[in-house]
Amino acid sequence: MSLPLPMIAARDLAAPLAWRAGQPVSTAQFVAEAEALAERLPAGRPVNLCQDRYHFALGLAAALLRGQTSLMPPNALPETLAQLGDGPAPYALVDHDDPVALPVHRVERAAGAVPATRVPAIAAGHEAVCLLTSGSTGAPQPHAKRWGPLVANIAAEAERLAELMGTPSIAGLNIVATVPAQHSYGFESTVLLALLGGAAFDAGRPFYPADVAAALARVPRPRALVTTPFHLKTLLLAGVELPPVDLVLSATAPLSPQLAAQAEAAFGGRLVEIYGCTEAGQVAARRTTDGETWAALGALRLWREDGADGERFLVQGGHVTAPTPQADVLELLSDTRFRLLGRANDLIHVAGKRSSLAHLNFQLNRIDGIDDGAFWLPDEAPDGVVRPIAFVVAPTLDAKAVVAALRERLEPAFVPRRVIHVDGFPREATGKLTAQTLARFAHETLARLDGTEFAVPVDHPAFAGHFPGHPLLPGVVLLGWVMEALALQPALAQKLGAAPAIDQAKFLAPVGPGQRVRVKLADAGRGVAFEVTRGDTVVARGSLSA
């Protein structure tokens, strides 16, 4: 039987736990509303999809009081929700009208709830939440979190944040966040930091820079902004007037010292980074302007283990009750201090040299004039030598300027031969750009710019009768490849619908066995124009329509 622990850490029940549109909600009022919601919850496992952070926290607390485990999947897509695993039937906690492929229970504030006079307790061993992250197969991978370790985790975080801010505690710290509550970082460093660390959170999730500044101005000091490097850089580049902020918290990707210094100058407070993972929770923190070394939280200890599959780094202690591997390569300075070298699964080798995509991206985004950028390594290259490509959002820099700046920062093998300007990246709400999403984006961008290349097999079955002794590839095969190339460009394919028509097609030159052709597509008003080339020779062109 595990000991009970308070659902909310010791604090004045009249003190704000949350802010909604600039108005405080006391801890006593929150507890009363959570208890009222708990009485109305159906049986099962709640999937907390609330967009309002206060509603999310109410749903979480109500589920805790009912002894239920809140599920937090990576998204609300029907195929994801259909794979929530065995156990009591799931239902969705919502505060919006978007369609959800589950039975729904709407989260609303209880009118007339009498403020509570005590804080309820939760069993330390209760499985409070189950974070689900997408694995390589696309199936959600569960990571259960019990209440006791969550309490210990947040206590260690709150202690470190207070130390880095130079304050006795973070009691009364008012948090505005650009990250969703469903993400492990947003969950821990907004909702739980209020429930268990003494802070208070704003109910919104502002996105645009002016909205972030306004949300910060609505809450009193001391203020904190919980954000990501991508959101922070966008905010600082926007040129909006920013109110003083006592603490800026960043996670999901390493932050450059320059951007950290800019943030501290703009806000007048301390910038702190959090390092962690879904499996272990929060592991370490650093004030970026003090140096690149991370310090483990609380009683956590790290070590290196060498095995048949190579080196790996593990953490245990405090809220991490069993040795837990980290996904990154570390340089251990002691069992509590380390430098971060990059993801173990994003290490790349070019011309006998080793680096990581995280390091390359870090250097790319340090360049003045680059608003956002990402390196991508193709799976193969026509000449057999795979070289990285840099995609950048850089309106004031041309490719030569980007390459020149990278030559000062990177070994020659990793300086890209090609820099491609784009309008933006398909980042997640946390600012993350997953490897799968980047690969799809890169293929679509290159297909739009360069076309899609196809090799003509020497034994293609069409050559058997077209024509014996003088094999020529039939035009219908070329048109089939045009359709394949169209499928790689979703925006153009969507424009033409499920069954595009070939308006016209002209075949201008022959294509034979062993040759390579390239299909290029271009938006052409109501339709899409295509051109098929063999080297510098145009072999076919035409147009498609819906």
C-alpha positions in Angstrom: 0.0 0.0 0.0 1.7 3.2 -1.1 1.5 6.3 1.0 -0.8 9.2 -0.1 0.8 12.4 -1.3 -1.0 15.7 -1.6 -2.5 16.5 -5.1 -1.2 20.1 -4.6 1.9 21.0 -2.7 1.6 23.0 0.5 0.5 26.5 -0.2 -2.0 29.2 0.8 -5.4 27.9 -0.5 -6.4 31.5 -1.4 -3.3 32.0 -3.6 -3.7 31.7 -7.4 -3.1 28.3 -8.9 -4.1 29.6 -12.4 -5.0 32.7 -14.4 -7.8 32.9 -17.0 -8.0 36.1 -19.1 -6.0 38.0 -16.4 -8.2 36.8 -13.6 -6.8 34.6 -10.8 -8.3 31.2 -9.9 -7.5 30.2 -6.3 -6.2 26.8 -5.3 -9.3 26.3 -3.2 -11.6 27.1 -6.1 -9.6 24.8 -8.4 -9.9 21.9 -5.9 -13.6 22.4 -5.6 -14.1 22.4 -9.4 -11.9 19.3 -9.8 -14.0 17.5 -7.2 -17.2 18.4 -8.9 -15.9 17.3 -12.2 -14.7 14.0 -10.7 -18.2 13.1 -9.6 -19.4 13.4 -13.2 -16.6 11.5 -15.0 -17.6 8.2 -16.7 -15.8 5.0 -16.0 -12.7 4.3 -18.2 -9.5 5.9 -19.2 -9.6 9.6 -20.0 -7.7 10.9 -23.1 -7.2 14.6 -22.1 -7.6 16.6 -25.3 -8.5 19.9 -23.6 -7.0 22.9 -25.4 -7.4 25.4 -22.5 -4.7 24.7 -20.0 -7.0 25.2 -17.0 -9.5 22.7 -18.4 -6.7 20.3 -19.0 -5.6 20.6 -15.4 -9.2 20.2 -14.1 -9.5 17.0 -16.2 -6.2 15.7 -14.9 -7.1 16.4 -11.3 -10.6 14.9 -11.6 -9.1 11.7 -13.1 -6.7 11.5 -10.2 -9.5 11.8 -7.7 -11.4 9.1 -9.5 -8.4 6.8 -9.5 -8.2 6.9 -13.3 -5.1 7.1 -15.5 -5.0 10.0 -18.0 -3.8 9.0 -21.5 -1.8 11.5 -23.5 -1.3 10.3 -27.1 0.9 12.2 -29.6 -2.1 13.4 -31.5 -5.9 12.9 -31.8 -5.9 11.2 -35.2 -8.4 8.4 -35.4 -5.7 5.8 -36.2 -3.8 6.9 -33.1 -6.8 6.8 -30.8 -7.7 3.3 -32.2 -4.4 2.0 -30.8 -4.6 3.0 -27.2 -4.0 -0.6 -26.0 -5.8 -2.9 -23.6 -7.6 -1.8 -20.4 -10.8 0.1 -19.6 -12.5 1.8 -22.5 -11.0 5.2 -23.3 -13.1 8.4 -23.5 -12.0 11.9 -24.5 -12.0 14.9 -22.2 -12.7 17.9 -24.5 -13.4 21.6 -24.3 -13.9 22.1 -28.0 -16.2 21.0 -30.8 -13.7 19.3 -33.0 -14.7 15.7 -34.0 -13.0 13.0 -31.9 -13.1 9.3 -32.7 -14.0 8.5 -29.0 -16.9 9.0 -26.7 -16.5 12.5 -25.3 -17.0 14.1 -21.9 -17.0 17.9 -22.0 -14.9 19.7 -19.3 -16.6 22.7 -17.9 -16.2 24.7 -14.7 -18.7 23.9 -12.0 -21.0 26.9 -11.3 -21.3 27.7 -7.7 -18.6 25.3 -6.4 -17.8 26.2 -2.8 -14.0 26.7 -2.4 -12.3 23.7 -0.7 -10.8 23.9 2.7 -8.4 21.0 2.3 -6.2 19.4 -0.5 -7.0 15.8 -1.3 -4.2 13.2 -1.4 -3.3 10.7 -4.2 -1.6 7.3 -3.6 2.1 7.6 -4.5 1.9 4.4 -6.5 -1.1 5.4 -8.5 -0.5 5.4 -12.3 -1.3 9.1 -12.8 -0.7 9.5 -16.5 0.4 7.4 -19.5 2.4 9.4 -22.1 2.2 7.8 -25.5 4.8 8.7 -28.1 4.8 7.5 -31.7 7.4 4.8 -32.4 9.0 4.0 -35.7 6.0 1.8 -36.6 3.6 4.7 -35.8 2.0 2.8 -32.9 1.9 4.8 -29.7 4.6 3.6 -27.2 3.3 3.9 -23.6 5.3 5.4 -20.7 3.4 5.2 -17.5 4.1 7.8 -14.7 3.2 7.1 -11.1 2.2 10.0 -8.8 5.2 9.5 -6.4 7.9 9.9 -9.0 6.1 12.8 -10.6 6.0 14.6 -7.2 9.8 13.9 -6.8 10.5 15.0 -10.4 8.8 18.4 -10.0 10.3 19.0 -6.6 13.8 18.6 -8.1 12.9 20.9 -11.0 11.5 23.6 -8.7 14.5 23.4 -6.4 16.9 23.9 -9.4 14.9 26.7 -11.0 14.8 28.6 -7.7 18.6 28.1 -7.3 19.2 29.4 -10.9 16.9 32.3 -10.3 18.6 33.2 -7.0 15.3 32.9 -5.0 14.3 30.7 -2.0 11.6 29.0 -4.0 9.4 29.5 -7.1 6.2 30.1 -5.0 4.1 32.7 -6.8 5.8 32.4 -10.1 3.3 33.0 -12.9 3.8 30.9 -16.0 2.8 31.7 -19.6 3.5 28.9 -22.1 3.7 28.4 -25.8 3.8 24.6 -25.5 0.8 22.3 -25.2 -0.1 20.7 -21.9 -0.3 17.3 -23.5 3.5 17.3 -24.3 5.7 15.9 -21.5 7.6 19.2 -21.3 4.5 21.3 -21.3 2.8 19.0 -18.8 5.7 18.9 -16.3 6.8 22.6 -16.6 3.4 24.3 -16.6 0.6 22.2 -15.0 2.7 20.1 -12.6 5.0 23.0 -11.8 1.9 24.8 -10.5 0.3 21.8 -8.7 3.5 20.5 -7.1 6.0 23.4 -7.3 4.1 26.4 -6.0 3.8 28.3 -9.3 0.6 29.3 -11.1 -0.1 28.9 -14.9 -2.0 31.0 -17.5 -4.8 29.0 -19.1 -3.9 30.0 -22.7 -1.3 28.9 -25.2 -0.5 32.0 -27.2 1.2 31.4 -30.5 1.8 34.8 -32.3 4.5 37.1 -30.8 2.0 39.9 -30.0 -0.3 37.4 -28.2 2.7 36.0 -26.2 3.6 39.5 -25.1 0.0 40.3 -24.2 -0.4 37.1 -22.2 2.8 37.9 -20.2 1.6 41.4 -19.5 -1.7 40.1 -18.1 -0.1 38.1 -15.3 1.8 39.8 -12.4 5.5 39.3 -11.6 7.4 37.2 -11.0 6.7 35.9 -14.5 8.0 32.9 -16.4 7.8 32.0 -20.1 7.9 28.3 -20.9 8.8 27.9 -24.6 11.0 26.3 -27.2 14.0 27.5 -29.2 11.9 27.9 -32.3 9.1 29.9 -30.6 11.7 32.0 -28.7 13.6 32.9 -31.8 10.4 33.8 -33.6 9.3 36.0 -30.7 12.7 37.8 -30.5 12.7 38.5 -34.3 9.2 39.9 -34.3 10.3 43.2 -32.8 7.3 43.4 -30.4 7.6 45.1 -27.1 8.2 42.5 -24.4 7.3 42.9 -20.7 9.9 42.0 -18.1 10.1 38.2 -17.5 12.0 36.8 -14.5 12.5 33.3 -16.0 12.5 31.9 -19.5 12.4 28.1 -19.7 13.4 26.4 -22.9 13.5 22.7 -24.0 13.0 20.2 -26.9 16.3 21.3 -28.6 19.6 22.9 -27.5 19.7 26.7 -27.5 22.6 28.7 -28.8 24.4 30.9 -26.4 23.7 33.9 -28.6 20.0 33.4 -28.6 20.0 32.8 -24.8 21.9 36.1 -24.3 19.5 37.9 -26.6 16.5 36.5 -24.6 18.0 37.5 -21.3 18.7 41.0 -22.6 15.2 41.4 -24.0 13.4 40.0 -21.0 15.7 41.1 -18.2 15.5 37.6 -16.5 17.4 34.3 -16.4 17.1 31.8 -19.3 17.2 28.1 -18.2 17.2 25.0 -20.4 15.7 21.7 -19.3 17.0 18.4 -20.7 14.9 15.2 -20.4 13.0 12.5 -22.2 9.6 10.9 -22.0 11.1 7.7 -20.4 13.0 9.4 -17.6 11.2 12.8 -17.3 13.3 15.8 -16.5 17.0 14.9 -16.1 19.1 18.1 -16.0 19.2 21.9 -16.4 21.6 24.6 -17.2 21.7 28.4 -17.5 22.8 28.6 -21.1 24.8 31.8 -20.7 26.9 30.2 -18.0 28.2 27.5 -20.3 27.4 24.3 -22.1 27.5 22.0 -19.1 24.3 20.4 -17.8 23.8 19.5 -14.2 21.5 16.6 -13.2 18.5 17.3 -11.1 18.2 16.2 -7.5 19.5 12.7 -6.8 19.9 11.6 -10.4 23.1 10.0 -11.5 24.4 9.2 -15.0 26.9 6.7 -16.3 28.1 5.1 -19.5 27.6 1.5 -20.4 29.5 -0.3 -23.2 27.8 -3.2 -24.9 27.7 -5.2 -28.1 25.6 -2.5 -29.7 28.1 0.3 -28.7 28.0 2.8 -26.0 24.8 4.1 -24.2 24.2 6.4 -21.3 21.9 5.6 -18.4 20.3 7.6 -15.6 18.9 6.5 -12.2 18.1 8.0 -8.8 15.4 10.2 -7.4 12.3 10.0 -9.5 14.0 7.5 -11.9 13.6 4.3 -10.1 15.3 2.0 -12.6 18.3 2.4 -15.0 16.9 4.3 -18.0 18.8 4.7 -21.3 19.1 8.1 -22.8 18.6 8.7 -26.5 21.6 11.1 -26.7 25.4 10.8 -26.8 26.9 12.5 -23.7 30.3 13.6 -22.6 30.3 12.8 -18.9 32.3 15.2 -16.7 31.1 13.4 -13.6 28.1 11.4 -12.6 26.0 14.6 -12.3 27.5 16.8 -15.0 27.8 16.4 -18.7 27.9 17.9 -22.2 25.3 17.0 -24.8 26.8 15.8 -28.1 23.6 14.9 -30.0 21.1 12.2 -30.6 22.5 8.7 -30.9 20.2 8.0 -33.8 21.1 11.2 -35.7 24.8 10.6 -36.0 26.0 10.8 -39.6 29.2 9.9 -41.4 30.4 11.9 -44.4 33.8 11.3 -46.0 35.0 9.5 -43.0 34.0 12.2 -40.6 31.3 11.9 -37.8 28.9 14.5 -36.6 25.3 14.7 -35.6 22.4 16.5 -37.3 21.6 18.2 -34.0 25.1 19.8 -34.0 24.8 20.8 -37.7 21.4 22.4 -37.0 22.7 24.1 -33.9 25.5 25.8 -36.0 23.1 26.6 -38.9 20.6 28.4 -36.6 23.4 30.4 -35.0 23.9 32.3 -38.2 22.6 35.9 -38.2 19.9 36.2 -40.9 18.7 32.6 -40.6 15.2 32.6 -39.0 15.0 28.8 -39.1 17.0 26.0 -40.7 17.5 22.2 -40.8 20.1 19.9 -42.3 18.9 16.7 -44.1 21.0 13.8 -45.3 19.5 12.0 -48.3 19.5 8.2 -48.4 21.4 8.0 -51.6 23.0 10.2 -54.3 23.4 9.7 -58.0 27.2 9.7 -57.7 27.2 7.4 -54.7 28.5 10.1 -52.3 25.8 11.3 -49.9 26.1 14.9 -48.8 24.0 16.9 -46.5 21.5 19.5 -47.8 20.6 22.6 -45.8 17.0 24.0 -45.9 16.8 27.5 -44.6 14.3 30.3 -43.9 16.6 33.2 -44.6 15.0 36.1 -46.5 18.1 38.3 -46.4 20.8 35.8 -47.1 21.6 34.0 -50.4 23.0 30.5 -50.5 26.6 31.7 -50.9 26.4 33.7 -47.7 25.0 30.7 -45.8 27.8 28.4 -47.1 30.4 31.0 -46.2 29.1 31.3 -42.7 29.0 27.5 -42.3 32.6 27.1 -43.5 33.7 29.1 -40.4 31.8 26.7 -38.1 31.9 23.2 -39.7 34.4 20.8 -41.0 34.5 20.9 -44.8 32.8 17.5 -45.2 29.7 18.8 -43.6 29.4 22.1 -45.4 26.4 21.6 -47.7 26.9 21.7 -51.4 23.4 22.9 -51.7 21.3 25.4 -49.7 17.6 25.5 -50.4 15.5 28.5 -49.3 12.0 27.6 -48.1 9.1 29.7 -46.6 8.9 27.6 -43.4 8.9 24.1 -41.9 6.1 21.8 -40.9 7.0 21.9 -37.2 4.8 20.4 -34.4 3.1 22.6 -31.8 6.2 22.2 -29.6 8.5 23.5 -32.4 9.9 20.0 -33.0 10.6 18.9 -36.5 10.7 15.1 -36.5 13.0 13.1 -38.8 10.0 11.5 -40.6 8.3 14.9 -41.2 11.6 16.5 -42.4 12.3 13.6 -44.8 8.8 14.0 -46.4 9.2 17.8 -46.5 12.7 17.4 -48.2 11.4 14.9 -50.8 8.4 17.1 -51.6 10.6 20.3 -51.8 13.2 18.6 -54.0 10.6 17.1 -56.2 9.0 20.5 -56.8 12.4 22.1 -57.5 14.3 19.4 -59.3 11.6 16.9 -60.4 11.5 13.2 -59.7 14.0 10.9 -61.3 13.2 7.5 -62.7 15.6 4.8 -64.0 14.5 2.9 -67.1 15.3 -0.8 -66.4 17.0 -2.6 -69.3 14.5 -5.5 -68.9 11.4 -3.4 -68.7 8.5 -5.6 -70.0 7.3 -2.9 -72.4 10.5 -3.3 -74.5 9.5 -6.9 -75.5 7.0 -5.7 -78.0 8.0 -2.0 -78.5 9.9 -2.7 -80.7 12.0 -5.9 -81.2 15.5 -5.0 -82.2 14.9 -1.3 -81.4 13.4 -1.0 -77.9 11.6 2.3 -77.1 9.8 3.1 -73.9 6.1 3.6 -74.6 4.6 7.0 -73.8 2.1 5.4 -71.4 5.0 4.4 -69.1 6.2 8.0 -69.0 2.7 9.2 -68.2 2.6 6.6 -65.4 5.7 8.1 -63.9 4.2 11.6 -64.2 1.4 10.3 -62.0 3.9 8.9 -59.5 5.7 12.2 -59.4 2.4 14.0 -58.8 1.7 11.7 -55.8 5.0 13.0 -54.2 3.6 16.6 -54.3 0.5 16.6 -52.1 -0.4 20.2 -52.7 -0.5 19.7 -56.5 -2.2 16.2 -56.2 -4.9 17.7 -54.0 -5.6 20.4 -56.5 -6.2 17.8 -59.2 -8.3 15.4 -57.1 -8.4 11.6 -57.1 -8.6 11.1 -60.9 -6.7 13.8 -62.8 -7.1 14.0 -66.6 -4.4 14.3 -69.2 -5.3 17.4 -71.2 -2.5 17.1 -73.6 0.8 15.2 -74.0 3.5 15.5 -76.6 6.3 12.9 -77.0 9.3 14.6 -78.4 12.3 12.2 -78.2 12.8 8.5 -77.6 13.8 6.9 -74.3 15.7 3.6 -74.3 16.9 0.9 -71.9 19.2 1.9 -69.1 18.5 5.7 -69.4 17.3 8.0 -66.7 14.5 10.5 -67.0 13.3 13.3 -64.7 9.7 14.5 -64.3 9.1 18.1 -63.4 5.7 19.5 -62.4 4.6 23.1 -62.2 1.4 24.8 -61.1 -0.3 26.1 -64.2 -3.4 28.0 -63.2 -6.3 25.6 -63.2 -4.0 22.6 -64.0 -0.5 21.3 -63.6 2.1 21.3 -66.4 4.6 18.5 -66.7 7.9 18.0 -68.5 10.0 14.8 -68.8 13.6 15.2 -69.6 16.6 12.9 -70.4 19.6 14.9 -69.5 19.2 18.2 -71.4 16.7 16.7 -73.8 12.9 17.2 -73.4 11.3 13.9 -74.2 7.7 14.7 -73.3 5.6 17.6 -72.0 1.9 18.3 -71.4 -0.7 19.2 -68.8 -3.1 17.7 -66.3 -6.4 19.0 -65.0 -9.0 18.0 -62.4 
